[in-house]
Amino acid sequence: MKLLHQHRLILIKLLALIIVLGLLILIYESYKPEIKLFLNPNRHQQAVAAIRQHGWSDLILVWLLIFFGTAIPGVPVMLLGILSGLCFGILGGSIVNMTAIGMGNIVTIQLISFLKTDIETRYRNNHFATHLRKIKNPLMGLVIGYSIPIIPSSLVSIQAANVQQRFGRPLVTLTAMLGTFPVSLIYALGGNALLKWNPLQLVLLVLLLAIFLLTANWLLTNLVNDQF
């Protein structure tokens, strides 16, 4: 039974990884002319305008890429979120990021029975996992957990699956969506600043992200110690 579980888990991860790689190839092919323009310093503004003229088909491809990337442990979702901001700007990128990451988290929570043993073993000694288990306000812990990029979302989804029976699916689903909002916006801002190459804005975003991470970690620690 254990061997069957491992094979099923490997198959799910492999299938999702193949889909992600396929989507990356499709997105690259779609944006190849703009990439060539972008590499030419004299045609930078033309490249920016061309990138932002892409339509719904490319938006769906990027959305699916982020969605499947969120569901695979180890995929750098931050880079995918920045790609979204680069392609669709601050508002469009934020919406794509929030919905795709949020839905990816929700699906992961529901499929966690396939992944739970593997993920719990991997993160058994992770101090963030310990914090999430000890938190006195589990729902607030989930919101903060999902909003911290350095905490693997699959780790937070384990805790979400554990508390879902207590609080119900609607509330847990809401926390999975709310937790993605801050990072979705930051990723989109970063992608937009990279495309338009605004060094000052990039520095400010790095500082903002650092302050946000420190604050979120402080909140998580205080929730564990029941300071709120």
Buried (B, 14 or more C-beta within 10 A) or exposed (E): EEEEBEEEBEEBBEEBBEBBEBBBEBBEEBBEEBEEBBEEEEBBEEBBEBBBEBEEEBBEBBBBBBBBBBBBBEBEBBEBBBBBBBBBBBEBBBBBBBBBBBBBBBBBBBBBEBBBEBBBEBBEEBEBBEBBEEBEEBBBBBBBBBBBBEBBBBBBBBBBBBBBEEBEEEBBBBBBBBBBBBBBBBBBBBBBBBBBEEEEBBEEBEEBBEEBBEEBBEBBEEBBEEEE
